Amino acid sequence: MPNPKSGMSGKTKGCLGCLGIGVIGFIGLLIVGMIANNQLKDDFTENKATIIADMTAAIESGDHARAVEIGKQYESVGDYEFKEVFGAAKKVVDAANAEKRANQQVAEAERKGAADAAAVAAAAPASIGESFRLGDFSYTITSVRKTNHIGGSDFESALVDAFAQGLQKELGEEPSNDSAVFLIVRYRIKNEGTEAAVVSTTDFTIVDAKGRKFTTSSDATSELVMNQGADFLLSELQPGIGSDGVQAFQLPNDSFDGELILVVPEKGFLSSGEKRVKLK
């Protein structure tokens, strides 16, 4: 309730009191700032010759940053001689900082450009005979060839009559059917990591121009492994050691009418990368 004599409520008086305290505090800060500024001017006046001499010596030795450091606290002092020396040093330092920032931007752009170029190169299909890195392993697809049969000496003659087909089976060979052929992919794999690793030699895939995906023919690949000295289906590779591998695929004849892409997956439980190799 307003005081009948003063005409102001207690709340109003409280607000005015807070305002008064704030004004007093502000004035106090101004006074403290003025005192500090006067002390700074007094200190500069007393030591002006030494301050300017030290700054000049730093500039002459090429250490402009040191000159700026010496004079920075007196930057607000309105002394013409000091401003000339300090300004000259600061101009050099600012220019050097600007050049440093520009160089950093150029370096960052170059790093980004190199990363982009590397990403493009990684995404582009490799060619037969071209080495590439995928995870902890490097690969080279050394040869690719088509055949109607696998086994024995892996000769290329097309055995198409029934007698030849039966003879293949007796010899333990794996014949292709009438509408399909085998594609034999030989490659070199090397462990580029720091630990031994057990790798599968049957994890490649072939994709044809129709988008059809073909996995390794286990029977045909087993024939190659057993009869032709290729590494086993699971092979341990020590760090820095390479090994020759082979995978066989059974494809329909019309797959060879267009592009054939070999897909090599990145090895590792959580790995999802891959590299494509153009076979045709």
Stockholm file with secondary structure:
# STOCKHOLM 1.0

chainA/1-280         MPNPKSGMSGKTKGCLGCLGIGVIGFIGLLIVGMIANNQLKDDFTENKATIIADMTAAIESGDHARAVEIGKQYESVGDYEFKEVFGAAKKVVDAANAEKRANQQVAEAERKGAADAAAVAAAAPASIGESFRLGDFSYTITSVRKTNHIGGSDFESALVDAFAQGLQKELGEEPSNDSAVFLIVRYRIKNEGTEAAVVSTTDFTIVDAKGRKFTTSSDATSELVMNQGADFLLSELQPGIGSDGVQAFQLPNDSFDGELILVVPEKGFLSSGEKRVKLK
#=GR chainA/1-280 SS CCCTTTCCCHHHHHHHHHHHHHHHHHHHHHHHHHHHHHHHHHHHHHHHHHHHHHHHHHHHTTCHHHHHHHHGGGTTSCCHHHHHHHHHHHHHHHHHHHHHHHHHHHHHHHHHHHHHHHHHHHHSCEETTCEEEETTEEEEEEEEEEESEESTTCCCCCCCSHHHHHHHHHTTCEECCTTEEEEEEEEEEEECSSSCEEEESSCCEEEETTCCEEECCHHHHHHHHHHSCCCCSEEEECTTCEEEEEEEEEEEGGGGGSCEEEEEECCSTTCCCEEEEECC
#=GC SS_cons         CCCTTTCCCHHHHHHHHHHHHHHHHHHHHHHHHHHHHHHHHHHHHHHHHHHHHHHHHHHHTTCHHHHHHHHGGGTTSCCHHHHHHHHHHHHHHHHHHHHHHHHHHHHHHHHHHHHHHHHHHHHSCEETTCEEEETTEEEEEEEEEEESEESTTCCCCCCCSHHHHHHHHHTTCEECCTTEEEEEEEEEEEECSSSCEEEESSCCEEEETTCCEEECCHHHHHHHHHHSCCCCSEEEECTTCEEEEEEEEEEEGGGGGSCEEEEEECCSTTCCCEEEEECC
//
